[in-house]
Amino acid sequence: MESTPALFAGTVFALFGAGLVAWTGARTLHRQPVMDAARPVAAAVCTGVVGVVSLGLAVWCFAQT
C-alpha cells in the first residue's frame, strides 16, 4: 500500500522529465527559442537540467517501491 504513492510520483516525474527533455531537444535542434525573453543557451541548459533532475527523481521514487 505504501508503494502506490511512490509509483504515482515516479510516473509523474518520469513523464514530465522525458517530455521536457524531448521538447527542449526538439526546440534546440530546430534552432527555435526554448523560452521567450531569455538567452537561448541559458534557457536550453536550465530546462535541460530541470528535465534530467526530474528523471533522476523518477528513478529515486521507483527505487523506493
Secondary structure, DSSP 4 states (H G I P E B T S, - for coil): -THHHHHHHHHHHHHHHHHHHHHHHHHHHTT--SSTTS-HHHHHHHHHHHHHHHHHHHHHHHHT-
